[in-house]
Amino acid sequence: MVHDEAPGYAPPTMPRSTPDHLLQQGPHAFPPARRRAVQRRLLEWYDEHAQPFPWRTARDPYAALVAAVAAQQTQMSRVLEVYARWMEAFPTLASLARADRAAVLQTWGRAGYPRRAVGLNETARRCMEEHAGALPRDPEALLALPGVGPFTAAIVRTFGFGDDAPAVDTNIVRVLGRLVSGDLQPARDTSRAEIDAAAALFPAGEGARWNPALMDYGARVCTPRPHCEVCVVASMCAAQPRFAAGEVAAPVSAQGTFEGSERQARGRVMQVLRDAAGESVTLPALTKRAGATTAEERARVRILLGRLAEEGLAWTDGRRAGLGQRPSKM
């Protein structure tokens, strides 16, 4: 799972037991030989364990954009499904720009956080209007596009253009925070400044290998409960002595329970609208199909529908509702 922006960092609050000589070595002070060894070992690991994700080798900025947006707060197995479905429906930036919002949301399906699909659609239209029908290579221009944050911009530049653009997601934070700063739970304890400084480990000219190497390593080896026994950089990791001494990474606060949540109710409303296949639905039918059986539940559905309409994900005229924007002719 990754995020468009790495978690909000606060200054470390837990005492560290890592040896002083390790704590005093920030990434800029990493001895060159150690830096090269870390780079070599992680890149060699990646070459042996690289996942054959299509967007990593396509050298297509649009494919990289779709993958990066789909990966926000989503397990990779679901990312692959969304990516394949999306690229079949909208194989190019131009085809996405021509699509209406209902079609975009229909294709996105149950992937969650549907604003991401709307953001992709809006980005495609902006690129047609402002960037000659292509994704811009300039970092600032990328960041100005809807739904594009630092991580997504870095992925587009890395896989789409072959640029050196250090990416930061939750997996990368975990690897670098442990390796360089000695934090057991970097998502909570490693400051943003420390992670930004860790870009000094980035090997020039290797962005297309280094970024996915760290992402995959954090997902498979340097996991929340790390597999230090098979870690190829354990001997150079500032956190390894702490794990070896029996310290345990405190869990990051989990997302609230899905069952009975507003997220679940919103998802049910969106599913009813998708099932309508482009047709509008009466509000009584919508509330019934969304599973609302009491007056309180029906009122909740109406409130959620209003919020979805405010976000541009649905429309309603008080009597009927539909996916995306209201058709001009009804």
N, C-alpha and C positions, 0 to 999 in steps of 0.2 A: 504494500500500500504506500502511496506517495501523496504528497500535497503540493499544490502549486507554490505555496510559500512554506518554508520550513517553520516549525512551531515558533511561537513568540518566546524569545529567550529572556530569562532573568539572570542576574548574577548568581553564581553558584552559592548555595546555602549549606551544603553538606560538607563536613570536614573531609579532607583527603588524607589517605594514609600512604599514597604513592611516594617513593623515595624522592628526596629533594632534587637530586640531579636530574630526575625525569621531569618534575614539575617546572623546573627552571628553563626547560627547553621548549619554547614555543616553536611553531612551524618555521619561523624565520631563523631560529637558532638551531634547528635540526642540522646536525653535521651533514655535509654533502654526501658522504659515503652512505650514511644511514638513510637519507632521503632517497638516494638512488636505489638502495636495497628494497625499501618499501615499495617504490614505484615498480621495480622489476618483479617482485614477488606477486603483487596484486595483479599486474598486467598478465603475467604468466598464468596465474590462477584463472583469470578471465578467459584467456585464449583456450584453456582446457574446458571451461565450464560455461562458455557463452551460450545464452539462449538465442535461438534463431528467430527473433522478432523481426517482422518484415520492415518496419520503419527504421531499424538500425542500419540497414544496408541499402535502402532505396535511394538515399541522397535526394530525398524529395521533401522540401520544407513543409508542404501541406500534409503529407503523411505523418511527419514528425509532430506537427501541431495537433492533429487529431489524436494521436497516441498520447501525447502529453496531457491534453485536456481530459481524455477518457480515464487516464490513470489517477486523476486527483481523487483521493479518498476512496479508491476502488481496488479490489484485489486483482492481480494480474490475470487470473483465469477469466474474469469477467471483462477485463480490458480487451483481451483478444477477441471475445465475442462481439463486443460493441464496435471495435475497430473494423472487423471484417464486414459486419452489417452496414456500417456507415460508409466504408469505402466502396462497397457495391452500389449503394444508393446514390452517393455523391462522390464519384471518383476524382473530381477535380475541384479546385477552388471556384471556378466559374459555375460548375453545376450546382454547387452549394449556394452560391450567391443568387441563383435563379429560383431556388426552392422556397416555398412559403413556410411559415413557421409551423403550421400544423403538420406538414410532411416531415419537417426536421424533428419535431417532438415524437411523431409516430415512429420514426426510425430509431431514435434514441431509446425508445421503449422503457423498460424497467431498470435501466442502468443507474437511476438515482441522480439527485441533484440536476434536474432538467435545465436549470439556468445555464449549465455548461453547453448544452446543445444550442440554446438561443445565442449564447456568446459566440460560438463557432459560426453560426449563420450571419450574425452581425459583423463579425470579423471579415468574412468572405465578401460581404457587400462593401465594406470600407476599403478593402484591398482593390476591388474593381473600380471604385470611385477615386481613390487617392494614391494608389501605388501601381497603376498600370496593370492591374489584374494579377499581381503576384504578391507574395508575402515579402515584406521588407527585410533586408539583412541587417540594417542598422538597429542596435539594441534599443535605443530610445524610441524608435518608430514601432518596434515590436511591442514594447511595454505600453504604448499608447493604445493598442488594440483592445477591444472588449474581452475580458476574461483572461488576458495574458499577463501573468506575473513573472517574477524572476526565474522560477524553475522552468516554466513553459518556454520562456524566451531562450533560456540556455539550451533546452532540448532541441528547439527549432534550429538554433545556430549550430549546435553540435552535429546533429544527424542530417539536417537539411542542407547546410552550407559547408560543413566540415571545419567550422571555426573552433578555436579554443575558447570555450565558455564554461567555466566551472558551474556545475549545477548543485543545488542544495535541496534535498528532500529529507524525509524522516530517516531513511536508511543511511544516507550519506552523513547526516548529522551524527547518527549513532556510531558509525565507523570512525569518523574524524574526532569526535568528542572523546572517545575512549583512547584511540591511538595517540592523539596529541596532548589532550588535556587531562587524561586520566579519570574522566568522569564515568561512573557506572551507568547512569541514566542521563545521557547528554540532552535528551529532549527537554529535560527539566533543569539540568544543572549547568549546561555549557552556554556561555553567553554568545550572542550573535557576533560580537567582535572576534571572539576566539575562532568561531567557524569561518568567518570571512578571512581571517588571517591564515587559516589552514589551507587556503588556496595556494599558498606557497609550495605545497606538495604537488601541485598540478604539473604534470610533465608536458612541456611544450610540444605541440604537434600531435598529441595523443588524446585529444578530447573525445573522439569517437570510440575510444577504448576505455579511457579512464573514467568518464562519467558512468557508463553502464557497469564497469568493474566495481565501483563503489556501491552502486545501487544493488547489484546482484549479491555482492558480498554481505551487505547489511541485511538482505532478505534471506540469505541461506546459511551464513556462518556467524557473522556478528549480529545475531538476532537479539531480541530483548533478553532472552536467556542464552548467552553466547556459547558457542562450541569452541572454546579455547583450545581444546585438545587437538583440533584439526586446523587451527588458524595458522596461516602461513606467515603472519607478521606478529605472532604472539611474543616473540623474544624482543620485539621493539615497541611493544604496546605499553603505554603508561598505565593503563588500567589493569593489565594482566596480573601484576602482583596482588592487587586488591581482590580480584576474583580468586586467585590461588589461595589467598588467606581466608577465604570463605565468605567474603562480603557478597551480597546479593543486590542486584539492581531493583530498586523499588519500582513497582509498576506505574506507568503513566495513567492518569484518570481515564477510565473507559467511557465511551459514549453511553448515554442513557439507554435504558431498555427500549427496544423497538416496539414490542407488543403493547398495544394500547396507546402509543405515543401519537403526537401530532404528525410526525413523519409518516407513520403508517396510514393515518387517515388521509393525509394529502396524497399519498401514493394510490390509495383506493379511488379517490376522486379522479386522479389523472388516468388511472387504468380504465375507468368507465368511459372517459372521454376518448381515449385511444381506441377502445373497443367499438366505439360508434363509427369508426372508419371514415372520418370526415363529415359525418352528419351531426346535426345538433341534437341535444337531448333535453327533454323537458325537466324542470327541476324536481318534480315528484319522482320521475323515473330515475334521475341521477341519485337522489338520496336513497331510494330503495336499492338500487344496484350497488351503491357504496356500502350497503349493510346497515344503514341507519334505521332503527326500528322504533325509537322513542322520540318524543318531541325534542328532548335535549340533544340527541344525536343528530336529528334533522337540522336543528339550528346550527350545530357545529359544522355540518357539511356546508351549509350556506355561508358561514363565516369563512371557512377555508376556501371555498370557491371565490369569494370576494378577494381574498389575499392572492390567490393564484392569478386572478384577473389583473390585480395591481402590478404583479410581477411580469405580466405579459405572457403567461403560460396558458391562459384560458380566457374565455370571454363569456359574459352573461348579460342579458338584457332584463333580468328579473323574472323571466318566464322560462327561458331556454338557456342552454350553455353549450359551448363547444371548445375544441382544442385550439390553442394558438390565438390568432387574431380573428375578430369577427369578419366574415366575408362581406365584401362591399355590396353584394346583391343578395338580398334575402326576401 
